[in-house]
Structures are given as structure tokens and as C-alpha cells.
Amino acid sequence: MTVSENAPPGAPAAVETSAALAPAWSHDATQATALWHGVVVMFSTPGCVLFLTALGFGTLVRDAGMTLGHALFLSLVMYALPAQVMVVDQLQRGATLLAVALAVTLTAVRLLPMTVSLQPYIRRRGGSPLMQFAAVHFVAITAWIEGNRRLPYLREDLRLAHFLGIGLGMVGATATGSAVGFVMAAHMPLTMQAALLFMTPTYFLLSTIAAATHRRDWMAIALGAGLAPLVYVWMPEADLLVAGLVGGTVAYAAGRTAA
Amino acid sequence: MSATLQDGYGGYLVLLAIAALAHEPWRWLGFVLGRNLSADGEVFLWVRAVATALVAGLVMKLLVFPAGTLTQVPSLVRAAALSGGLVMFVMGRQSLALGVAGGSILLALLEVARSGGFLALLW
């Protein structure tokens, strides 16, 4: 199985380890070292950007009249900022729980192929099934990209521990960012709050653009972005469902005919 | 105090239910299907396109029709800041950090300029 279609640019297509490219720390690493070196990935640029985005999420939670506990809880049990923002934004607009759940599930379907494409790295004969199952909770865009980028170069027996570390670190960055954003929002002028709130959508848009590899992706971005505001005016309850399903399907069909 | 969600355990239960019923199952399914599915299959290309369009739609909704504090920022300023962030992202070799931070700083600067002076930033 290849990961070429979903892999970020620069990631190797093959799963085989290349000993020469393995990071220096991994040569005589234990499970604990691999885990720890995963956790500190939260201090890399993607981890910092995630933290910044989570600041915006924390601000949004306060803006919507929810609590610090809600911000932390969502970061832990969902750990995927688009879905977290969706929940808070939809509740703030007074959407029904069914509408919220539907919108959330549509943002989450993408996690299925992402999880599948990561399995060759984390599944191993003799590995702990419980830990392998726990690892899928960390499948979200940032940890997934970092996993795809780093795991292929590691010894097979270190990969699961390393990915668990990356996931724990990224959840930590999200939860800390949400909490800091929530607390800061109360002490900030409106302009700063607006600037923080603004980071979340900008991050989603830019990371979607950064992950685009095919004209299908570009069309999906353009159609989704174009359709959502139009449909919102016409039927605000279903705007994102329509924009996602119609925009995505048209982009997929166009990508097929073009190829 | 919570305007949009019940206080106490009720609110948490709602969030947990949404996460466990609408969000997490896709990860579990990916785990179960595991190696038996190719991540490059046609269905997944469609799923990816739908998710991409949906996230792009969410972005536009948050920016064009924001729900909270962002409503106080005029739409022209929001559009200018987004364009600025995009330009910085592209000029900076697709640097997410530059695009995200740059767009937000631009928004704040435009707002300060609009509301009269940098003293407002301190208040």
C-alpha cells in the first residue's frame, strides 16, 4: 500500500526504514525515549501553530458563553480543531444538536482514510493492540502530518511509541492553548480578541491549501469556500452540509474526468 | 454561567455524546478497516474532497458571517487581513506560522488604525 495520495510533500512513498536517515536519538532508543522524542515535537513549528490556533479556539469558547472546562473537555475528547470550532460555533448560533452532530460527522469522515493510511506504521505483530487502538485518537491533521513525516525513518518497534508521544504532545498543545486563550480573552481588548479569533479560520484555510496536491483539492477548496456563504443566506441550517457534499462531489467528479 | 450549553454535567454529556457518536467512530472505523483498505481508493478521494470543501466552507462562514466578537470587525477589514495572510503564506514559501500570525497581526493593526491610534491597543 502506498501513502502517496495522502502523504504531505516530502514524505517518502515507501514504508521501509532507511537506517541512514534515522534520527540520531533513535539508534539505541528505548520505548520511553521514542515516546519522549514524540512529545517534544509539540515545540516544532507545526506544534506552535497548533497552539496559536488553539488560543483562538479558547477565545471562541468564551465568546460563545461556554466555560473553561468545556474548552478543555472538547480538546481532550475530540482533539480535532475543525470539529471543536464547529461544535462551539453551531451551538453559539443556536443550531439543533442533530445539525451540530451532522456537521461534526462530516468534518470527521476525513479521519477515516487518514487513520487507514497511518496503520502500516503503527500496526506490528507483537505490538500492544490497546496502545495501537489508543493511537487512533491522535489522528488529526497536525499529528498525522508529523507522523507521516517522521515514522518512516524510525525502527519499526519505535514507531508506535513515537506516534503516541507526538499525539500526547499535540493534545497537550491544543488543551494548553485553549485554556490560555480562554483566560487571556477576559483580559484583552476587543481588538486582540478579534485577532485571536481570526487565527483559527486562517489556519484551517492555509493548512488545507498546504495539503492540496491535486486539482481536485483546489476545486474542493474553491467550491466549498464559494458555496458556503451563498447557501448560508438561503438555508443557514444546512449551509456547510451542502457546501461540503455538493462542492466536494463536484470537485471529485471534475478530478476524475480531468485525469 | 453558560448561555449556549447547560451548566454542570449536562453540558459535558452533550459534548461527550457528540464526540463519541459523531466524531470518534470514524477513527475507530479506520482502525478496524486497517490494512484491508487502500487509502488511495476512489471512495477516499471523494471523502477527502468533501472534507476539504466542508472545511473551506467553515472558514468562509466564520469569516463572512462570524457569530461573536468578530462581527465588530468590518467585513472589509476581515477580507483584507485574510488576503494579507494568504500573500504572506505564499511569499514565505507556504509558511503556516507566517500566514496565520501575519494575517491576525494585520487585522489588529487595521482595527487599531480604524478606531484611531495605537493607544487603543493598550486599552
Boltz contact constraints between the chains, C-beta under 6 A:
constraints:
  - contact:
      token1: [A, 1]
      token2: [B, 38]
      max_distance: 6.0
  - contact:
      token1: [A, 5]
      token2: [B, 40]
      max_distance: 6.0
  - contact:
      token1: [A, 6]
      token2: [B, 39]
      max_distance: 6.0
  - contact:
      token1: [A, 45]
      token2: [B, 97]
      max_distance: 6.0
  - contact:
      token1: [A, 49]
      token2: [B, 96]
      max_distance: 6.0
  - contact:
      token1: [A, 49]
      token2: [B, 97]
      max_distance: 6.0
  - contact:
      token1: [A, 49]
      token2: [B, 100]
      max_distance: 6.0
  - contact:
      token1: [A, 63]
      token2: [B, 68]
      max_distance: 6.0
  - contact:
      token1: [A, 63]
      token2: [B, 69]
      max_distance: 6.0
  - contact:
      token1: [A, 64]
      token2: [B, 4]
      max_distance: 6.0
  - contact:
      token1: [A, 65]
      token2: [B, 2]
      max_distance: 6.0
  - contact:
      token1: [A, 65]
      token2: [B, 3]
      max_distance: 6.0
  - contact:
      token1: [A, 65]
      token2: [B, 4]
      max_distance: 6.0
  - contact:
      token1: [A, 66]
      token2: [B, 2]
      max_distance: 6.0
  - contact:
      token1: [A, 66]
      token2: [B, 4]
      max_distance: 6.0
  - contact:
      token1: [A, 66]
      token2: [B, 5]
      max_distance: 6.0
  - contact:
      token1: [A, 67]
      token2: [B, 2]
      max_distance: 6.0
  - contact:
      token1: [A, 73]
      token2: [B, 12]
      max_distance: 6.0
  - contact:
      token1: [A, 73]
      token2: [B, 15]
      max_distance: 6.0
  - contact:
      token1: [A, 74]
      token2: [B, 15]
      max_distance: 6.0
  - contact:
      token1: [A, 77]
      token2: [B, 19]
      max_distance: 6.0
  - contact:
      token1: [A, 78]
      token2: [B, 19]
      max_distance: 6.0
  - contact:
      token1: [A, 78]
      token2: [B, 23]
      max_distance: 6.0
  - contact:
      token1: [A, 82]
      token2: [B, 55]
      max_distance: 6.0
  - contact:
      token1: [A, 83]
      token2: [B, 23]
      max_distance: 6.0
  - contact:
      token1: [A, 89]
      token2: [B, 67]
      max_distance: 6.0
  - contact:
      token1: [A, 91]
      token2: [B, 4]
      max_distance: 6.0
  - contact:
      token1: [A, 92]
      token2: [B, 4]
      max_distance: 6.0
  - contact:
      token1: [A, 92]
      token2: [B, 67]
      max_distance: 6.0
  - contact:
      token1: [A, 93]
      token2: [B, 67]
      max_distance: 6.0
  - contact:
      token1: [A, 101]
      token2: [B, 18]
      max_distance: 6.0
  - contact:
      token1: [A, 101]
      token2: [B, 22]
      max_distance: 6.0
  - contact:
      token1: [A, 104]
      token2: [B, 18]
      max_distance: 6.0
  - contact:
      token1: [A, 104]
      token2: [B, 22]
      max_distance: 6.0
  - contact:
      token1: [A, 104]
      token2: [B, 23]
      max_distance: 6.0
  - contact:
      token1: [A, 105]
      token2: [B, 22]
      max_distance: 6.0
  - contact:
      token1: [A, 106]
      token2: [B, 54]
      max_distance: 6.0
  - contact:
      token1: [A, 107]
      token2: [B, 54]
      max_distance: 6.0
  - contact:
      token1: [A, 108]
      token2: [B, 23]
      max_distance: 6.0
  - contact:
      token1: [A, 108]
      token2: [B, 26]
      max_distance: 6.0
  - contact:
      token1: [A, 109]
      token2: [B, 26]
      max_distance: 6.0
  - contact:
      token1: [A, 109]
      token2: [B, 47]
      max_distance: 6.0
  - contact:
      token1: [A, 109]
      token2: [B, 51]
      max_distance: 6.0
  - contact:
      token1: [A, 110]
      token2: [B, 51]
      max_distance: 6.0
  - contact:
      token1: [A, 111]
      token2: [B, 26]
      max_distance: 6.0
  - contact:
      token1: [A, 111]
      token2: [B, 27]
      max_distance: 6.0
  - contact:
      token1: [A, 112]
      token2: [B, 26]
      max_distance: 6.0
  - contact:
      token1: [A, 112]
      token2: [B, 29]
      max_distance: 6.0
  - contact:
      token1: [A, 112]
      token2: [B, 30]
      max_distance: 6.0
  - contact:
      token1: [A, 113]
      token2: [B, 39]
      max_distance: 6.0
  - contact:
      token1: [A, 113]
      token2: [B, 44]
      max_distance: 6.0
  - contact:
      token1: [A, 113]
      token2: [B, 47]
      max_distance: 6.0
  - contact:
      token1: [A, 115]
      token2: [B, 27]
      max_distance: 6.0
  - contact:
      token1: [A, 115]
      token2: [B, 30]
      max_distance: 6.0
  - contact:
      token1: [A, 115]
      token2: [B, 31]
      max_distance: 6.0
  - contact:
      token1: [A, 116]
      token2: [B, 30]
      max_distance: 6.0
  - contact:
      token1: [A, 116]
      token2: [B, 33]
      max_distance: 6.0
  - contact:
      token1: [A, 116]
      token2: [B, 37]
      max_distance: 6.0
  - contact:
      token1: [A, 116]
      token2: [B, 39]
      max_distance: 6.0
  - contact:
      token1: [A, 117]
      token2: [B, 39]
      max_distance: 6.0
  - contact:
      token1: [A, 119]
      token2: [B, 34]
      max_distance: 6.0
  - contact:
      token1: [A, 119]
      token2: [B, 35]
      max_distance: 6.0
  - contact:
      token1: [A, 136]
      token2: [B, 27]
      max_distance: 6.0
  - contact:
      token1: [A, 136]
      token2: [B, 31]
      max_distance: 6.0
  - contact:
      token1: [A, 139]
      token2: [B, 27]
      max_distance: 6.0
  - contact:
      token1: [A, 189]
      token2: [B, 123]
      max_distance: 6.0
  - contact:
      token1: [A, 191]
      token2: [B, 108]
      max_distance: 6.0
  - contact:
      token1: [A, 191]
      token2: [B, 111]
      max_distance: 6.0
  - contact:
      token1: [A, 193]
      token2: [B, 69]
      max_distance: 6.0
  - contact:
      token1: [A, 194]
      token2: [B, 69]
      max_distance: 6.0
  - contact:
      token1: [A, 194]
      token2: [B, 70]
      max_distance: 6.0
  - contact:
      token1: [A, 194]
      token2: [B, 73]
      max_distance: 6.0
  - contact:
      token1: [A, 195]
      token2: [B, 104]
      max_distance: 6.0
  - contact:
      token1: [A, 195]
      token2: [B, 107]
      max_distance: 6.0
  - contact:
      token1: [A, 195]
      token2: [B, 108]
      max_distance: 6.0
  - contact:
      token1: [A, 197]
      token2: [B, 69]
      max_distance: 6.0
  - contact:
      token1: [A, 197]
      token2: [B, 70]
      max_distance: 6.0
  - contact:
      token1: [A, 198]
      token2: [B, 104]
      max_distance: 6.0
  - contact:
      token1: [A, 198]
      token2: [B, 107]
      max_distance: 6.0
  - contact:
      token1: [A, 199]
      token2: [B, 100]
      max_distance: 6.0
  - contact:
      token1: [A, 199]
      token2: [B, 104]
      max_distance: 6.0
  - contact:
      token1: [A, 201]
      token2: [B, 59]
      max_distance: 6.0
  - contact:
      token1: [A, 201]
      token2: [B, 62]
      max_distance: 6.0
  - contact:
      token1: [A, 201]
      token2: [B, 63]
      max_distance: 6.0
  - contact:
      token1: [A, 202]
      token2: [B, 85]
      max_distance: 6.0
  - contact:
      token1: [A, 202]
      token2: [B, 100]
      max_distance: 6.0
  - contact:
      token1: [A, 202]
      token2: [B, 103]
      max_distance: 6.0
  - contact:
      token1: [A, 203]
      token2: [B, 100]
      max_distance: 6.0
  - contact:
      token1: [A, 204]
      token2: [B, 55]
      max_distance: 6.0
  - contact:
      token1: [A, 204]
      token2: [B, 59]
      max_distance: 6.0
  - contact:
      token1: [A, 205]
      token2: [B, 59]
      max_distance: 6.0
  - contact:
      token1: [A, 206]
      token2: [B, 89]
      max_distance: 6.0
  - contact:
      token1: [A, 206]
      token2: [B, 96]
      max_distance: 6.0
  - contact:
      token1: [A, 206]
      token2: [B, 99]
      max_distance: 6.0
  - contact:
      token1: [A, 208]
      token2: [B, 52]
      max_distance: 6.0
  - contact:
      token1: [A, 208]
      token2: [B, 55]
      max_distance: 6.0
  - contact:
      token1: [A, 210]
      token2: [B, 94]
      max_distance: 6.0
  - contact:
      token1: [A, 216]
      token2: [B, 49]
      max_distance: 6.0
  - contact:
      token1: [A, 217]
      token2: [B, 52]
      max_distance: 6.0
  - contact:
      token1: [A, 220]
      token2: [B, 49]
      max_distance: 6.0
  - contact:
      token1: [A, 220]
      token2: [B, 52]
      max_distance: 6.0
  - contact:
      token1: [A, 220]
      token2: [B, 53]
      max_distance: 6.0
  - contact:
      token1: [A, 221]
      token2: [B, 52]
      max_distance: 6.0
  - contact:
      token1: [A, 221]
      token2: [B, 56]
      max_distance: 6.0
  - contact:
      token1: [A, 223]
      token2: [B, 53]
      max_distance: 6.0
  - contact:
      token1: [A, 224]
      token2: [B, 53]
      max_distance: 6.0
  - contact:
      token1: [A, 224]
      token2: [B, 56]
      max_distance: 6.0
  - contact:
      token1: [A, 224]
      token2: [B, 57]
      max_distance: 6.0
  - contact:
      token1: [A, 225]
      token2: [B, 56]
      max_distance: 6.0
  - contact:
      token1: [A, 225]
      token2: [B, 60]
      max_distance: 6.0
  - contact:
      token1: [A, 228]
      token2: [B, 57]
      max_distance: 6.0
  - contact:
      token1: [A, 228]
      token2: [B, 60]
      max_distance: 6.0
  - contact:
      token1: [A, 228]
      token2: [B, 61]
      max_distance: 6.0
  - contact:
      token1: [A, 229]
      token2: [B, 60]
      max_distance: 6.0
  - contact:
      token1: [A, 229]
      token2: [B, 64]
      max_distance: 6.0
  - contact:
      token1: [A, 232]
      token2: [B, 61]
      max_distance: 6.0
  - contact:
      token1: [A, 232]
      token2: [B, 65]
      max_distance: 6.0
  - contact:
      token1: [A, 240]
      token2: [B, 54]
      max_distance: 6.0
  - contact:
      token1: [A, 240]
      token2: [B, 57]
      max_distance: 6.0
  - contact:
      token1: [A, 243]
      token2: [B, 57]
      max_distance: 6.0
  - contact:
      token1: [A, 244]
      token2: [B, 50]
      max_distance: 6.0
  - contact:
      token1: [A, 244]
      token2: [B, 53]
      max_distance: 6.0
  - contact:
      token1: [A, 244]
      token2: [B, 54]
      max_distance: 6.0
  - contact:
      token1: [A, 247]
      token2: [B, 53]
      max_distance: 6.0
  - contact:
      token1: [A, 248]
      token2: [B, 49]
      max_distance: 6.0
  - contact:
      token1: [A, 248]
      token2: [B, 50]
      max_distance: 6.0
  - contact:
      token1: [A, 248]
      token2: [B, 53]
      max_distance: 6.0
  - contact:
      token1: [A, 251]
      token2: [B, 49]
      max_distance: 6.0
  - contact:
      token1: [A, 252]
      token2: [B, 46]
      max_distance: 6.0
  - contact:
      token1: [A, 252]
      token2: [B, 49]
      max_distance: 6.0
